[in-house]
Amino acid sequence: ESPLAVRVVFGAFHLDDESPQLRDAYGRNPFGQGCLLARRLVQAGVTFVEVRSNGWDTHQQNNERIGNLARQVDPALATLIRDLKNHGMLENTLVVWMGEFGRTPKVFVEPSLKSKTAGRDHWGAVQSGFFAGGGGRHDLAYFTDAILADYAARAVDQALVNLTAKPAPAGIMPVV
């Protein structure tokens, strides 16, 4: 790498160069600021960025924790997509949002836990996610009534998910 390229990438870490309004729109939390950094890194020429949002293991206090997590993730992802579009980068940047596995459709109380607050267990056979940008179609949506079904009504093979991400020149993968 040339010294100039290194300086450009390191410059992406200067989030204070962005307006306070934009930083607020992303959210003043690690995930929100991580999404802003991801946009800046892609803008600087980095071809793959991963942003993590931890704490989704909701075996207890599911409703409260999901609400708190969504208040961080929802505005950050919406602002990331809007910001990429405003900078003319969305068509060449694929945003993939997904976790490593799904959750049981029913909220329950785990008898072995001391705390008797309701939560959701791991469900490896099902997972959710979405794609945005990358020149892909934006008119597709798959829905399933997971409470009534044992598995998703329309399964998508993990290899297909990986191949979908390949054609985009840059990618941002927020991971939960």
C-alpha positions as CSV (number, residue, x, y, z in Angstrom):
1,E,0.0,0.0,0.0
2,S,1.1,3.5,-0.7
3,P,1.5,6.0,2.2
4,L,-1.2,8.1,0.7
5,A,-3.7,5.1,0.6
6,V,-2.9,4.4,4.2
7,R,-3.5,8.0,5.2
8,V,-6.8,8.0,3.4
9,V,-8.0,4.8,5.2
10,F,-6.8,6.1,8.6
11,G,-8.6,9.4,7.9
12,A,-11.8,7.4,7.8
13,F,-11.5,6.9,11.5
14,H,-11.9,10.6,12.2
15,L,-15.7,10.5,12.8
16,D,-15.6,14.0,14.2
17,D,-15.2,15.2,10.5
18,E,-18.9,14.3,10.1
19,S,-21.7,16.6,11.2
20,P,-23.2,16.1,14.7
21,Q,-26.6,15.7,13.0
22,L,-25.3,12.8,10.9
23,R,-23.6,11.1,13.9
24,D,-26.8,11.5,15.9
25,A,-28.8,10.0,13.0
26,Y,-26.6,6.9,13.1
27,G,-26.9,6.8,16.9
28,R,-24.3,7.7,19.5
29,N,-23.6,4.0,20.4
30,P,-21.0,1.6,19.3
31,F,-23.1,0.0,16.5
32,G,-24.3,3.3,15.1
33,Q,-20.9,4.8,15.0
34,G,-19.6,1.5,13.6
35,C,-22.0,1.8,10.7
36,L,-20.8,5.4,10.1
37,L,-17.2,4.2,10.2
38,A,-18.1,1.4,7.8
39,R,-19.5,4.0,5.3
40,R,-16.3,6.1,5.6
41,L,-14.1,3.0,5.2
42,V,-15.8,1.9,2.0
43,Q,-15.6,5.5,0.8
44,A,-11.9,5.4,1.4
45,G,-11.6,2.2,-0.7
46,V,-11.8,-0.6,1.9
47,T,-13.7,-3.5,0.2
48,F,-15.1,-5.4,3.2
49,V,-16.2,-4.1,6.6
50,E,-18.0,-6.0,9.4
51,V,-19.9,-4.1,12.1
52,R,-20.9,-6.1,15.2
53,S,-23.9,-5.6,17.5
54,N,-23.6,-7.8,20.5
55,G,-26.2,-8.8,23.1
56,W,-28.8,-10.6,21.0
57,D,-28.7,-13.8,23.1
58,T,-32.1,-13.1,24.6
59,H,-32.7,-16.2,26.7
60,Q,-34.1,-13.9,29.4
61,Q,-35.9,-10.5,29.2
62,N,-36.5,-10.9,25.5
63,N,-39.0,-8.1,25.0
64,E,-37.1,-5.5,26.9
65,R,-33.7,-6.4,25.4
66,I,-35.1,-6.6,21.8
67,G,-36.6,-3.2,22.2
68,N,-33.3,-1.7,23.4
69,L,-31.3,-3.4,20.7
70,A,-33.7,-2.3,18.0
71,R,-33.5,1.3,19.1
72,Q,-29.7,1.1,18.3
73,V,-29.8,-1.1,15.1
74,D,-32.8,0.2,13.3
75,P,-31.8,3.9,13.0
76,A,-28.1,2.9,12.3
77,L,-29.0,0.6,9.4
78,A,-31.6,3.0,7.9
79,T,-29.1,5.8,8.1
80,L,-26.3,3.7,6.6
81,I,-28.4,2.8,3.6
82,R,-29.6,6.4,3.1
83,D,-26.1,7.7,3.6
84,L,-24.6,5.3,1.1
85,K,-27.3,6.3,-1.4
86,N,-26.7,10.0,-0.8
87,H,-22.9,9.5,-1.5
88,G,-23.7,7.5,-4.7
89,M,-22.2,4.3,-3.2
90,L,-25.3,2.1,-2.6
91,E,-25.4,0.5,-6.0
92,N,-21.7,-0.6,-5.6
93,T,-21.9,-1.6,-2.0
94,L,-23.8,-4.6,-0.7
95,V,-25.1,-4.3,2.8
96,V,-25.9,-7.7,4.4
97,W,-27.6,-7.8,7.8
98,M,-27.9,-11.1,9.6
99,G,-27.0,-13.1,12.7
100,E,-25.4,-16.5,13.0
101,F,-28.6,-18.3,13.7
102,G,-32.3,-17.8,14.3
103,R,-34.4,-17.8,17.4
104,T,-37.4,-19.9,18.5
105,P,-40.6,-18.3,17.4
106,K,-42.1,-18.6,20.9
107,V,-41.1,-16.7,23.9
108,F,-40.9,-19.0,26.9
109,V,-39.5,-19.2,30.5
110,E,-36.5,-21.5,30.8
111,P,-37.2,-23.6,33.9
112,S,-33.4,-24.1,34.7
113,L,-32.7,-20.4,34.9
114,K,-33.0,-18.6,38.3
115,S,-34.6,-15.6,36.7
116,K,-38.0,-16.5,35.5
117,T,-38.3,-13.8,32.8
118,A,-39.3,-14.9,29.3
119,G,-36.8,-15.4,26.5
120,R,-36.1,-17.2,23.2
121,D,-33.8,-20.1,22.6
122,H,-31.4,-20.8,19.7
123,W,-33.0,-22.1,16.5
124,G,-30.3,-23.0,14.1
125,A,-32.6,-24.2,11.3
126,V,-34.0,-20.8,10.6
127,Q,-32.3,-17.4,10.4
128,S,-33.3,-14.0,9.1
129,G,-31.4,-11.3,7.3
130,F,-31.6,-8.8,4.5
131,F,-29.6,-7.4,1.6
132,A,-29.5,-3.8,0.4
133,G,-27.7,-2.2,-2.4
134,G,-25.0,-3.9,-4.5
135,G,-27.0,-3.5,-7.7
136,G,-29.5,-6.1,-6.6
137,R,-33.3,-6.2,-6.8
138,H,-35.0,-4.4,-4.0
139,D,-38.5,-5.7,-4.6
140,L,-38.2,-9.1,-3.1
141,A,-39.3,-10.1,0.4
142,Y,-39.8,-13.4,2.0
143,F,-42.2,-13.7,4.9
144,T,-43.1,-16.7,7.0
145,D,-45.4,-17.3,9.9
146,A,-42.7,-18.9,12.1
147,I,-45.1,-19.5,15.0
148,L,-47.1,-22.0,12.8
149,A,-44.3,-23.4,10.7
150,D,-41.4,-25.6,11.8
151,Y,-39.1,-24.1,9.2
152,A,-39.2,-21.1,6.9
153,A,-41.6,-21.5,4.0
154,R,-39.0,-20.6,1.5
155,A,-35.5,-21.8,2.5
156,V,-32.5,-20.1,1.0
157,D,-29.2,-22.1,1.1
158,Q,-26.3,-20.5,2.9
159,A,-24.1,-21.0,-0.1
160,L,-26.5,-18.9,-2.2
161,V,-26.3,-16.1,0.4
162,N,-22.5,-16.2,0.2
163,L,-22.6,-16.2,-3.7
164,T,-25.0,-13.2,-3.6
165,A,-22.4,-11.1,-1.8
166,K,-19.6,-11.9,-4.2
167,P,-20.4,-9.5,-7.2
168,A,-20.4,-6.3,-5.2
169,P,-17.2,-4.2,-5.3
170,A,-17.6,-3.4,-1.6
171,G,-19.6,-4.9,1.2
172,I,-20.7,-3.9,4.7
173,M,-21.9,-6.7,6.9
174,P,-23.6,-5.6,10.2
175,V,-23.6,-8.7,12.3
176,V,-25.9,-9.3,15.3
